[in-house]
Amino acid sequence: MAKNDNLGEAKKAKNDEFYTQYGDIEAEMNAYVEYNPDVFRNKTILLPCDDPEWSNFTKYFSSNFSRFGLKKLISTSYAKGAANNEITLFEMESPLFDEEKHESRGKLFTLTRDKDGSGNIDTDDIEFSGYLEGDGDFRSEEVKKLRDEADIIITNPPFSLFREFLAWIMEGEKKFVILGNMNAITYKEVFPYLKENTSWLGYKSLNIDMYFSVTDEYKKWLVQNKKEGSAYKIIGDVVMGRLASACWFTNIEHGKRHEWLQLDTMAHNLKYNKQLKKKLEEYGCETYPKYDNYDAIEVPFTECIPSDYDGVMGVPITFLDKYNPEQFEVLGATESEGKGFSNGLWNGDISQAIVNEKRVYKRLFIRKKGENAQ
Ligand SMILES: C[S@@+](CC[C@H](N)C(=O)[O-])C[C@H]1O[C@@H](n2cnc3c(N)ncnc32)[C@H](O)[C@@H]1O
């Protein structure tokens, strides 16, 4: 294969063939169950990018089927994905198994009953319900029908189709928990939902790296082309893909989004916060500066949001990790992140936020809620 083709393949794999670890799924779902123990009771969950052979989402929800009181679990797999290289036991042992279709069709797996009479509904009871007409693309009519049948959509979708995937969920007006990239926060197809509090970030903190299983081909590519600790890490003796910016997006409640962020006064932060002092020195300012081109003050770190300022503040996008909608409202984002996002706060030519002629990174505009906020 030519070098460029290899690179193209690797890039595609990087985007779309990152497999989520069981522990990461468990840690995230625990937060929803902790907030509402009945969150999954009598619900149909669709895992639309998940072959049971590979997907820990399928493993996790089938293992917890009885405990959660699920009504039905549906998993579909995509014929063009790496998972299709393997024939699952569920598929092979089924009278519906067809080697030719295995190659070209998406697959449908369901779990509803105690098939093996073990007294428990679990992973062993997953049934291969046959091949889809097409390749299992979530955008197909047949997978849309499954979406419409489901109450909740949960998965790590192909990163390259994240915008479309979220739109697909929203079109179906479904509950969801999906993995994405932190950068998606400011996509024009995503940010309005976060601003309006119809979606929010999941439980996992943004500053925690995530590690994913990757295909053998991509492992090789990572080891040859990247430094350990950057795009990958060897855990045990397995090469795992690393993402520093992975985060969950959801519209299911969890406790963290109702925790109050402890704030100090401006004077306290200016006196004691070393990071803030250093940043203000870089800007050539003695206090929280006002942007040259937005009607808001710059707060370079979420931990420095002052308790005694009631106007509009520009904060890093990682603020959303600490966002409690009872404490703050999100007013907008810098215009560089999408047309019409600044909510009238922009009054310059350059859409990125500027402090003393220095451009700063992406910012969200927020304001404290409460009697004193203007
Ligand atoms: C990031 S991987 C995650 C896989 C699995 N959900 C997990 O977390 O382990 C995304 C998966 O979506 C599949 N996929 C890619 N394009 C798709 C499409 N258009 N429709 C459905 N699945 C797709 C890929 O083959 C891949 O298995």
The ligand as a Tripos MOL2 file, in Angstrom:
@<TRIPOS>MOLECULE
LIG
   27    29     1     0     0
SMALL
NO_CHARGES

@<TRIPOS>ATOM
      1 C1        -15.5660    5.3050   17.7250 C.3       1 LIG1
      2 S1        -16.0580    3.6590   17.2440 S.3       1 LIG1
      3 C2        -16.8200    3.1160   18.6930 C.3       1 LIG1
      4 C3        -17.3080    1.7220   18.6810 C.3       1 LIG1
      5 C4        -18.1160    1.3330   19.9210 C.3       1 LIG1
      6 N1        -19.3100    2.1550   20.0100 N.3       1 LIG1
      7 C5        -17.2610    1.5170   21.1430 C.2       1 LIG1
      8 O1        -17.3630    2.5450   21.7850 O.co2     1 LIG1
      9 O2        -16.4790    0.6310   21.4720 O.co2     1 LIG1
     10 C6        -17.3820    4.0530   16.1540 C.3       1 LIG1
     11 C7        -18.0020    2.8490   15.4760 C.3       1 LIG1
     12 O3        -19.0010    3.3060   14.5680 O.3       1 LIG1
     13 C8        -18.9090    2.5560   13.3610 C.3       1 LIG1
     14 N2        -19.4290    3.3850   12.2790 N.ar      1 LIG1
     15 C9        -18.7400    4.1550   11.4090 C.ar      1 LIG1
     16 N3        -19.5680    4.7800   10.5650 N.ar      1 LIG1
     17 C10       -20.8170    4.4070   10.9090 C.ar      1 LIG1
     18 C11       -22.1120    4.7010   10.3930 C.ar      1 LIG1
     19 N4        -22.2610    5.5320    9.3760 N.pl3     1 LIG1
     20 N5        -23.1840    4.1390   10.9980 N.ar      1 LIG1
     21 C12       -23.0280    3.2990   12.0440 C.ar      1 LIG1
     22 N6        -21.8250    2.9780   12.5780 N.ar      1 LIG1
     23 C13       -20.7280    3.5190   12.0100 C.ar      1 LIG1
     24 C14       -17.4490    2.2300   13.2380 C.3       1 LIG1
     25 O4        -17.2470    1.0860   12.4520 O.3       1 LIG1
     26 C15       -17.0380    2.0080   14.6910 C.3       1 LIG1
     27 O5        -17.1760    0.6720   15.0630 O.3       1 LIG1
@<TRIPOS>BOND
     1     1     2 1
     2     2     3 1
     3     2    10 1
     4     3     4 1
     5     4     5 1
     6     5     6 1
     7     5     7 1
     8     7     8 2
     9     7     9 1
    10    10    11 1
    11    11    12 1
    12    11    26 1
    13    12    13 1
    14    13    14 1
    15    13    24 1
    16    14    15 ar
    17    14    23 ar
    18    15    16 ar
    19    16    17 ar
    20    17    18 ar
    21    17    23 ar
    22    18    19 1
    23    18    20 ar
    24    20    21 ar
    25    21    22 ar
    26    22    23 ar
    27    24    25 1
    28    24    26 1
    29    26    27 1
@<TRIPOS>SUBSTRUCTURE
     1 LIG1         1 GROUP 0 **** ****
